[in-house]
Amino acid sequence: MAGNVCVLLRNLRLRAKGRPNPIDAMEDLKAALAQEQKRRAEAELEVTTLQRRLHAFESNRPFEAAL
């Protein structure tokens, strides 16, 4: 319990001085990282889907060797 009070007092002191709380900053960074990881995963999924669709399209096309 004493540790929580010390952290609370430190956070209040930092807020009073107008300085950012390092814990809040770390949480913001973690949230930004999670958002970026989600964006990249969605982009990779889209690329994979388009590659599969292209492969399926090219596989179903008749071979035109006579040209």
GUKOL-492575 format. One record per residue: residue number from 1; x, y, z of N, C-alpha, C in turn; residue in one letter; chain. Coordinates in steps of 0.2 Angstrom, whole numbers, plus 2048, in hexadecimal, padded with zeros to 3 digits. Example, Ala and Ser with C-alpha at 12.3 -4.5 7.8 and 13.67 -1.06 7.14 Angstrom:
+-----+-----+-----+-----+-----+-----+-----+-----+-----+-----+------+------+
! pos !  nu !  nv !  nw ! cau ! cav ! caw !  cu !  cv !  cw ! code ! unit !
+-----+-----+-----+-----+-----+-----+-----+-----+-----+-----+------+------+
!   1 ! 842 ! 7E4 ! 827 ! 83E ! 7EA ! 827 ! 842 ! 7F0 ! 827 !    a !    A !
!   2 ! 840 ! 7F5 ! 823 ! 844 ! 7FB ! 824 ! 840 ! 800 ! 827 !    s !    A !
+-----+-----+-----+-----+-----+-----+-----+-----+-----+-----+------+------+
# end
This chain:
+-----+-----+-----+-----+-----+-----+-----+-----+-----+-----+------+------+
! pos !  nu !  nv !  nw ! cau ! cav ! caw !  cu !  cv !  cw ! code ! unit !
+-----+-----+-----+-----+-----+-----+-----+-----+-----+-----+------+------+
!   1 ! 804 ! 7FA ! 800 ! 800 ! 800 ! 800 ! 804 ! 806 ! 800 !    m !    A !
!   2 ! 80A ! 806 ! 804 ! 80E ! 80C ! 804 ! 811 ! 80E ! 7FD !    a !    A !
!   3 ! 813 ! 808 ! 7F9 ! 815 ! 809 ! 7F3 ! 810 ! 80D ! 7EE !    g !    A !
!   4 ! 80A ! 80B ! 7EF ! 805 ! 80E ! 7EB ! 804 ! 816 ! 7ED !    n !    A !
!   5 ! 805 ! 817 ! 7F3 ! 804 ! 81E ! 7F5 ! 80A ! 822 ! 7F2 !    v !    A !
!   6 ! 810 ! 81F ! 7F3 ! 816 ! 823 ! 7F0 ! 815 ! 824 ! 7E9 !    c !    A !
!   7 ! 813 ! 81F ! 7E5 ! 812 ! 820 ! 7DE ! 80C ! 826 ! 7DC !    v !    A !
!   8 ! 807 ! 825 ! 7E0 ! 802 ! 82A ! 7DF ! 805 ! 831 ! 7E1 !    l !    A !
!   9 ! 808 ! 832 ! 7E6 ! 80B ! 839 ! 7E8 ! 810 ! 83B ! 7E2 !    l !    A !
!  10 ! 814 ! 836 ! 7E0 ! 819 ! 838 ! 7DA ! 815 ! 83B ! 7D4 !    r !    A !
!  11 ! 810 ! 837 ! 7D2 ! 80C ! 839 ! 7CD ! 808 ! 840 ! 7CE !    n !    A !
!  12 ! 806 ! 841 ! 7D4 ! 803 ! 847 ! 7D5 ! 808 ! 84D ! 7D5 !    l !    A !
!  13 ! 80E ! 84C ! 7D7 ! 813 ! 851 ! 7D7 ! 815 ! 852 ! 7D0 !    r !    A !
!  14 ! 816 ! 84D ! 7CC ! 818 ! 84E ! 7C5 ! 812 ! 852 ! 7C1 !    l !    A !
!  15 ! 80C ! 850 ! 7C2 ! 806 ! 854 ! 7BF ! 806 ! 85B ! 7C1 !    r !    A !
!  16 ! 808 ! 85C ! 7C8 ! 808 ! 863 ! 7CA ! 80E ! 867 ! 7C7 !    a !    A !
!  17 ! 813 ! 864 ! 7C5 ! 819 ! 867 ! 7C2 ! 818 ! 868 ! 7BA !    k !    A !
!  18 ! 812 ! 864 ! 7B8 ! 811 ! 865 ! 7B1 ! 815 ! 860 ! 7AD !    g !    A !
!  19 ! 819 ! 85B ! 7B0 ! 81D ! 856 ! 7AC ! 819 ! 850 ! 7AB !    r !    A !
!  20 ! 81B ! 84D ! 7A6 ! 817 ! 847 ! 7A4 ! 819 ! 841 ! 7A9 !    p !    A !
!  21 ! 814 ! 83D ! 7AA ! 815 ! 837 ! 7AE ! 818 ! 831 ! 7AA !    n !    A !
!  22 ! 81E ! 82F ! 7AC ! 821 ! 82A ! 7A8 ! 81D ! 823 ! 7A7 !    p !    A !
!  23 ! 819 ! 822 ! 7AC ! 814 ! 81C ! 7AB ! 80F ! 81D ! 7A6 !    i !    A !
!  24 ! 80C ! 823 ! 7A6 ! 807 ! 825 ! 7A1 ! 80A ! 825 ! 79A !    d !    A !
!  25 ! 810 ! 827 ! 79A ! 814 ! 828 ! 793 ! 815 ! 821 ! 791 !    a !    A !
!  26 ! 817 ! 81C ! 795 ! 818 ! 815 ! 793 ! 812 ! 812 ! 791 !    m !    A !
!  27 ! 80C ! 813 ! 794 ! 806 ! 810 ! 792 ! 804 ! 813 ! 78B !    e !    A !
!  28 ! 805 ! 819 ! 78A ! 804 ! 81C ! 783 ! 808 ! 819 ! 77E !    d !    A !
!  29 ! 80E ! 818 ! 77F ! 813 ! 814 ! 77B ! 810 ! 80D ! 779 !    l !    A !
!  30 ! 80E ! 80A ! 77F ! 80C ! 803 ! 77E ! 805 ! 803 ! 779 !    k !    A !
!  31 ! 801 ! 808 ! 77A ! 7FB ! 808 ! 776 ! 7FC ! 80A ! 76F !    a !    A !
!  32 ! 801 ! 80E ! 76E ! 803 ! 810 ! 767 ! 806 ! 80A ! 764 !    a !    A !
!  33 ! 80A ! 806 ! 768 ! 80E ! 800 ! 765 ! 808 ! 7FB ! 763 !    l !    A !
!  34 ! 803 ! 7FA ! 767 ! 7FE ! 7F5 ! 766 ! 7FA ! 7F7 ! 760 !    a !    A !
!  35 ! 7F9 ! 7FD ! 75F ! 7F5 ! 800 ! 759 ! 7F9 ! 7FF ! 753 !    q !    A !
!  36 ! 800 ! 800 ! 753 ! 804 ! 7FF ! 74D ! 804 ! 7F7 ! 74B !    e !    A !
!  37 ! 805 ! 7F3 ! 750 ! 805 ! 7EC ! 74F ! 7FF ! 7EA ! 74C !    q !    A !
!  38 ! 7F9 ! 7EC ! 74E ! 7F3 ! 7EB ! 74B ! 7F2 ! 7ED ! 744 !    k !    A !
!  39 ! 7F5 ! 7F3 ! 743 ! 7F5 ! 7F6 ! 73C ! 7F9 ! 7F1 ! 737 !    r !    A !
!  40 ! 7FF ! 7EF ! 73A ! 803 ! 7EB ! 736 ! 800 ! 7E4 ! 734 !    r !    A !
!  41 ! 7FD ! 7E1 ! 739 ! 7FA ! 7DB ! 739 ! 7F4 ! 7DB ! 733 !    a !    A !
!  42 ! 7F0 ! 7E0 ! 734 ! 7EB ! 7E1 ! 72F ! 7EE ! 7E2 ! 728 !    e !    A !
!  43 ! 7F3 ! 7E6 ! 727 ! 7F6 ! 7E7 ! 721 ! 7F9 ! 7E0 ! 71E !    a !    A !
!  44 ! 7FC ! 7DC ! 722 ! 7FF ! 7D6 ! 720 ! 7F9 ! 7D1 ! 71E !    e !    A !
!  45 ! 7F4 ! 7D1 ! 721 ! 7EE ! 7CD ! 720 ! 7EB ! 7CF ! 719 !    l !    A !
!  46 ! 7EB ! 7D6 ! 718 ! 7E9 ! 7D8 ! 711 ! 7ED ! 7D6 ! 70C !    e !    A !
!  47 ! 7F4 ! 7D7 ! 70D ! 7F8 ! 7D4 ! 707 ! 7F8 ! 7CD ! 706 !    v !    A !
!  48 ! 7F7 ! 7C9 ! 70B ! 7F6 ! 7C2 ! 70A ! 7F0 ! 7C0 ! 707 !    t !    A !
!  49 ! 7EB ! 7C4 ! 708 ! 7E4 ! 7C2 ! 705 ! 7E5 ! 7C4 ! 6FD !    t !    A !
!  50 ! 7E8 ! 7CA ! 6FC ! 7E9 ! 7CC ! 6F5 ! 7ED ! 7C7 ! 6F1 !    l !    A !
!  51 ! 7F3 ! 7C4 ! 6F4 ! 7F7 ! 7C0 ! 6F1 ! 7F3 ! 7B9 ! 6F0 !    q !    A !
!  52 ! 7EF ! 7B7 ! 6F4 ! 7EB ! 7B1 ! 6F3 ! 7E6 ! 7B2 ! 6ED !    r !    A !
!  53 ! 7E3 ! 7B8 ! 6ED ! 7DE ! 7B9 ! 6E8 ! 7E1 ! 7B9 ! 6E1 !    r !    A !
!  54 ! 7E7 ! 7BC ! 6E1 ! 7EB ! 7BD ! 6DB ! 7ED ! 7B6 ! 6D8 !    l !    A !
!  55 ! 7F0 ! 7B2 ! 6DD ! 7F2 ! 7AB ! 6DB ! 7EC ! 7A7 ! 6D9 !    h !    A !
!  56 ! 7E6 ! 7A7 ! 6DC ! 7E0 ! 7A4 ! 6DA ! 7DE ! 7A6 ! 6D3 !    a !    A !
!  57 ! 7DE ! 7AD ! 6D2 ! 7DC ! 7AF ! 6CB ! 7E1 ! 7AD ! 6C6 !    f !    A !
!  58 ! 7E8 ! 7AD ! 6C7 ! 7EC ! 7AB ! 6C2 ! 7EC ! 7A3 ! 6C1 !    e !    A !
!  59 ! 7EA ! 7A0 ! 6C6 ! 7EA ! 798 ! 6C5 ! 7E4 ! 796 ! 6C1 !    s !    A !
!  60 ! 7DF ! 79A ! 6C1 ! 7D8 ! 799 ! 6BE ! 7D8 ! 79B ! 6B6 !    n !    A !
!  61 ! 7DD ! 79F ! 6B5 ! 7DE ! 7A2 ! 6AE ! 7E0 ! 79D ! 6A9 !    r !    A !
!  62 ! 7DE ! 79C ! 6A3 ! 7E0 ! 798 ! 69E ! 7E7 ! 79A ! 69C !    p !    A !
!  63 ! 7EB ! 795 ! 69B ! 7F2 ! 796 ! 699 ! 7F2 ! 798 ! 692 !    f !    A !
!  64 ! 7F6 ! 79D ! 690 ! 7F6 ! 7A0 ! 689 ! 7FD ! 79F ! 686 !    e !    A !
!  65 ! 7FE ! 799 ! 684 ! 805 ! 798 ! 682 ! 806 ! 799 ! 67A !    a !    A !
!  66 ! 800 ! 79A ! 677 ! 800 ! 79B ! 670 ! 802 ! 7A2 ! 66E !    a !    A !
!  67 ! 802 ! 7A7 ! 673 ! 803 ! 7AE ! 671 ! 80A ! 7AE ! 671 !    l !    A !
+-----+-----+-----+-----+-----+-----+-----+-----+-----+-----+------+------+
# end
